[in-house]
Amino acid sequence: STNVTIVLQNASNDNVEDLQFDVPAHCTVHAVKCLIAEEWSMPALCQRLVIRGSVVPEDGAKISDFQDRGARVEGVVEEHFEHLPEVAAHDSASVRLMVARALEKVAVAHYDVALESLALLLKDVDADVRMVAVDVIAGASKQGHDPSIRLLLARVADHDPGVRTAACEALYRLANRGHKVATKGIVEHTKHWRADVRRTAVQALGQVAGEGADAPIKALCASLEDPDAEVRRVA
């Protein structure tokens, strides 16, 4: 089949060279965005493709629909984040998981932008989505970043043990020992109605609490009297 030559400028980064490649005429716009993602580390979900001054829709359109007489398409690619919170609330878990994975790259350069969507995904009904969101925060957040630490604290009480463990490990990395927000949040979890959460919190307290701090010591002493034997053992 006939090929189409695509030439693209990166509107978000003047330091990269224009991208040029050939694709079959039947290639979809989405497939082109996936190729762009590989070259520029810009997730397809976060791209806005502009050709001849108009934003190209992604509803199954073929790239050949936008070619000139010389079987050539010239356009500009812009980073696009405004729609991410809406997509993060999509009905499909697979779409939400795709968003979570895309945010891994977004968060490296635009963490504050990504955090709004990550906050939604941390409350997702799907444990896999929550796990990816925790991992993104753990990898991209600056140490001591209170908004991120507060989001992770909520997941210490997650129903999924894998998510709980990942959230605690992320807290160990982001919260310096004695960090007030982290310590206070974990102390509260030692009083949780679920024994598995109390066990997780007691373990985490040993990693986060500062030496000689009054509230953590009282919490650990109370945990020694916990009705759950495993909580008492961990304390």
N, C-alpha and C positions, 0 to 999 in steps of 0.2 A: 504494500500500500504506500501511498505518497507520504513523505515526511514533511513536517512543519518545523522551521527553524525558529526558536524562541530566544529573544534577547531581553534581559531584564536588568533593571537598576534596583539597587537596594536603597530605598528612601530613608531607612533608619540608620544606615552606616555608610558614610562617604568613603571610608577607608578600604572597602572591599571592591574588587573589580566587578564589572558587569558580568552577569552569568549568561552563557550562550550554550545551547544544546539543541539537538534534533530529537523529535518524538514523532511517532506515527500520527497521522491525521485524526485517527479515531480516539486518540488519547484524551481522557477527561481532564477537566480543570483540577479536580481533586488529585489525580495522579501527578499532574505537573507540580502542584503544591507539595506533594510528598518528595519529589525530586529536589525542589527548592530547600525543603527542610534538611535534607541530607547535606547539601552544599553549604548552607548558611546557618545551620543549627537554629532555625526559626520554625517552631512547630507549625504544621499545616493549619491547625486550629487558630493560630494567632497571625495568620497572613491575610492581608487585603490586597488582592491583585487588581491593578488599575490599568486598563488598556484604552487608549484614545480618550482619556479623561473620564471614563466610566468604570465603576466597580464591577468586576466580573462576578456573576452569581455562581454558586457551586451546585446547582440543582441538576446534576447530570449533564451539564453542558460540555461539549467537546471543544478542545482548544482550537480546532480548525474553524470553528464558527467565528473566530475573531482574527483570522489571518488576512493579510493584504493580498494583492494580486501575485506577489512573488513568493507565496507560501511562507510568509514570515510574520511573526507576531512580536511586536515590541511593546514592553510595558514596564510598570513600576510596581515594586512590592513594598508594602508598608506593614509595620507591626501594628496589630489590632488587638486590644485587650478589653474594650468596653463591654463586649458581649459575654465574657467568661463567666460572671456570676449567674447569668441566665442559663448558660449551657451546663453549669455545675449543678443546676436544679432540674436537669432533664429527666424525663420519666424512665429512660433506659439506663440500667446500671452499667452497661458496657460503654455508653457514651460518657457517663460520669467518670468511669475509670480512665477513659481516654483523656479526659480533661485533667485528671489528677496527674497522669504521667506527663502530659504536655507542660504542666506547671513546673515540673522539675527544671526545665530549661529556662522558662520565664523567670522563675524565682532567683536564678543566679544573677541576673542583671536588673530585675525589676521586682524585688522582694515585696515591697509595700503593695504593689499592684496585685501580685499573686496572693497575698495574705487574705484578702477579702473572699476570694473563691475557696482558698484552703480552709477557712473558717466554716464555710458551708459544707465542704466535703468531710470535715472531721465529725460532722453530725449525721453523715449518710447512713442509711439503713444497711448498706452492704459493708461488711467488715474489710473486704479487699480494698475498697475505695478509701476507707478510714486509714488503713495501714499505709497506703501509698502517700496519703496526705501527711501523716506523721513523719514518714521518711523524708519527704520533701522539706518540711520544716526543720528536721534534724540536720539536713545537709546544707540548707541555705541560710538559716537564721544566724545572726550575730550572737555571740555569747552574751548572756545577760539581758536579752531583748524581752522585756516584760510582757508585751502583748502575745508573743509566741509562747512564752512560759505559761501564761494563763490558759491558752488554748490547749496546751499539752496536759495541764493539770486536770482538765475536765475528762480527758481520756484515761486517766489513772483508774477511773471507775467504769471503764468500758466493759461491756458484757463479753467481749472476745478476749481471751487470755493473751493471744498474740499481740493484739493492739495495746493492751495494758502494758505488756513487757516493753514493746517498742516505745511507748510514750515515756516510760520511766527511764529507759536508756537515753532517750533524747533529752530528758530533763537533766540527767547526770552531765551531759555534754554542754548544755546551754546555761545551766545554773551553777555558779560558783558555790562552793561549800559555805553555808550560812546565808544564802540568798533569801531575803525576807519573804518575797512573794511565793517562791517555791516551797519554802519551809512551812509557811502558814497554810498553804493549800494542801500539802501532804498531811500535816497534823489533822486537818479537818477530815481527811479521808480515813484516818485511823478510827474514826467514830462511825463509819459508814454502816448501814444496816446489813450489807452483804459481807460475809466472812472473807470471800476471795479478794475483795477490794481492800479490806483491812489488812490482810496478809501482804498484799502488794505495797500498801502504804507504809507498813512497818519496815519492810525491806528497803524501800526508797528513802525513808527517813535517815537510815544509817549512812546513806551516800550523800545526802544534801544538807542535813542539819549541821550547824556550826558547833564546835566543842563547847560544852558547858551551857548551851542555850536552855532556858527554863522550860519553854513550852514543849519542845521535843522530848525532854527528859520526862515531863509529866505524862506525855502521850505514851511513851514506851512503858512507863510504870503501870499505867492503866491497862495497857495491852497485856501485861503479865497476868492480869485477872480476867482476860477475855474468855467468853464461854467457848470459843473455838480453840481446840488443842493446838492446831497448826499455827494460829496467830500467836499463842503463848510461846510456842517453840521458837518462832522466828524472832520474837521480842527478846 
